[in-house]
């Protein structure tokens, strides 16, 4: 069974291995998005999700320091567009 995504919201608490695992997990569960984890200006480390096909409806780009917020927003976006996929 695949290891669950870390629940830590503070990037300073995550090792490079945990960040790599989280990016892989996100890519597997949200294939319509590309993901990065890195510095964003003076804000410091942030998670970034960007829709691969920018013409698709819904969330386009999300930048946050909180991994739980990223998952919640991606799940909410997926839920809003479930009828589009049927």
Secondary structure, 3 states (H helix, E strand, C coil): CCCCCCCCCCHHHCCHHHHHHHHHHHHHHCCCEEEEEEECHHHCEEEEEEECCCCCCCCCEEEECCHHHHHHHHHHHHHHCHHHHC
